[in-house]
Amino acid sequence: MTDIKSLFDQLTADLDLLKKLLGNTQPVQALVSRIPAVLKGQEQAIINEIIPELTTDMLAMKLAAEAFKDIHIKHPFSQKSARRYVGIIHLHPDHDNTEKIVTQINAINTIKAKIEHAVVSENDTRQARFSAIHDNCPGVMTVHLYRKIHCVDDELVKSVRFSWQRKDSLHQPDKIKLLAQITIEQERATLDNQLALAQLYQKIATTPEHALRIRRPVKVQPAANIVKVTGLKTVTAPLPIIVVQKEPLEANEVADFVASQVRKQRSDKRKNTVLGTLTGHTIEKITAE
């Protein structure tokens, strides 16, 4: 069995060293925003607005170090919603500390991967994995423990721009189970809602299973569009991104998120037919091409 505790102790020491290195390194450019954290019990609250708290230069370096070290549960914040720090740190490769920072980040990512692999591969049940994490890494927040530090030091980056992703989760349901769920909802619904559910039942019953989809909203998350000479790459960005290169690059801080702003629809997005809603999820029928 892997000695997870020793790996975690090494990770903690490596994160402390990275904090010191970042605190003593002047960046070419640094923009890091703290995203207000979700309070415990507010995980399902509707998000209408997010106002990031921007820091720059050496204060941004300090916040980035704090972000990388933020792997423990913190009260009064939620254990189910990740705390996020969005930004870009551009380091010059000739700075005395830059090579040490890259080495340290690679070591940290390697240990994180080893811990995750050990927990998943050496424990068969969810409860066993929970125990493996919390017995060896006291007070840790698993989603924070596993997330890697994104470092680009071998490709020319032209720009890094941040945005908010508002994607939906779309999956094909089991038609029989979906109809059974509607029947259960009908039995406890008011007279007005019973009619709507009956109509939804009929629409689903006459739709082939392969054409049915259930759409549910996924929480908004920050993303980074990284433009390299080799092309565009979009990644989720819960932690500051490190870029090491001599050449200048364009960057912007993450903007405020306002839910009421209308998103521009992709021209190639298929327009499915909405059959109705059930328990807050939208039931759709795939429209033929």
C-alpha positions, -999 to +999 in steps of 0.1 A: +000+000+000+011+035-008+022+057+022-003+085+015+006+103+047+042+106+038+032+119+003+009+144+019+036+156+043+059+161+013+032+179-005+027+203+024+065+210+025+066+216-012+037+240-011+054+260+017+086+262-004+066+273-035+050+300-014+084+314-004+096+313-040+066+332-053+068+357-026+104+366-036+099+367-074+091+398-094+067+388-122+067+403-157+029+405-152+005+391-126-033+393-124-050+371-099-086+374-087-102+358-057-137+345-064-160+350-034-164+316-018-198+297-013-210+295+023-219+262+038-256+255+031-257+279+001-245+253-025-279+253-044-285+290-043-291+306-077-260+326-088-271+359-104-238+377-100-201+371-092-177+400-085-141+388-085-116+406-062-086+416-084-050+418-072-019+427-093+019+425-092+034+412-058+000+411-041-011+388-069+020+366-063+010+364-026-026+355-035-014+329-060+007+313-032-023+313-010-044+297-037-019+268-043-017+262-005-055+263-001-062+225+002-080+223+036-116+227+046-123+263+058-152+274+079-178+288+072-173+279+036-188+250+017-170+216+015-189+209-018-181+240-037-145+247-046-129+280-037-114+296-069-086+320-077-085+330-114-055+346-130-023+346-149+013+349-137+039+356-164+075+348-153+107+356-172+129+325-176+160+344-167+148+353-132+169+335-105+138+318-090+119+308-122+135+275-128+130+266-091+094+275-093+088+253-124+106+224-107+085+229-076+053+230-095+061+198-113+070+181-080+037+192-065+016+180-095+034+147-094+027+141-057-010+151-062-013+126-090+003+099-069-021+105-040-051+105-063-040+073-080-033+056-047-067+065-032-086+054-063-067+023-072-061+009-037-097+014-023-127-003-039-155+017-022-164+053-018-162+050+020-128+034+018-115+062-004-130+088+020-112+071+049-079+069+030-080+106+023-092+118+057-071+094+078-039+104+060-046+140+051-064+155+081-089+183+073-082+182+036-107+192+009-104+165-017-114+186-048-086+211-038-061+184-031-064+168-065-064+199-087-032+205-106-013+238-111-013+247-148+022+257-159+032+265-195+070+268-199+077+251-232+053+268-257+050+303-269+018+319-255+004+349-273-025+356-250-045+343-220-081+356-216-106+346-190-143+341-193-172+323-176-185+290-188-222+283-186-225+248-200-254+224-195-252+187-188-271+167-215-277+130-212-300+103-227-324+090-201-339+055-196-374+061-211-392+036-189-377+050-157-385+086-169-421+077-175-423+060-141-409+091-124-436+112-141-463+089-128-450+093-093-449+131-096-485+130-109-497+112-078-486+140-055-492+169-079-519+195-077-547+194-103-531+221-124-498+204-125-513+170-132-525+182-166-490+194-175-474+162-163-500+141-183-491+161-215-454+156-208-460+119-203-477+116-237-449+135-255-422+113-240-442+081-246-444+090-284-407+099-287-381+073-294-357+068-265-326+076-286-341+110-293-347+119-257-324+141-237-324+156-202-307+189-198-296+202-164-277+234-157-241+231-145-227+257-121-209+285-138-171+282-138-141+303-149-122+292-180-090+304-197-086+307-234-049+301-240-037+311-275-004+296-284+015+297-316+002+261-321-034+271-316-062+278-290-066+257-259-095+262-235-091+250-199-110+254-167-092+279-144-098+274-107-062+283-099-038+309-114-020+298-146+018+301-147+034+311-180+072+312-184+086+329-215+107+359-226+081+371-251+053+394-240+018+381-239-017+397-237-038+389-207-070+402-190-085+396-156-117+377-153-147+400-156-178+401-134-203+374-141-239+386-146-264+359-152-289+381-169-265+389-198-276+370-229-252+345-243-245+345-280-256+311-293-232+290-313-242+290-350-237+252-351-257+244-320-285+220-326-319+235-316-337+207-298-375+207-292-384+212-255-410+187-244-413+201-208-397+202-174-395+177-146-380+184-111-362+214-125-347+196-155-356+202-191-368+173-212-359+177-249-363+159-282-334+159-306-344+178-337-336+160-370-307+176-390 
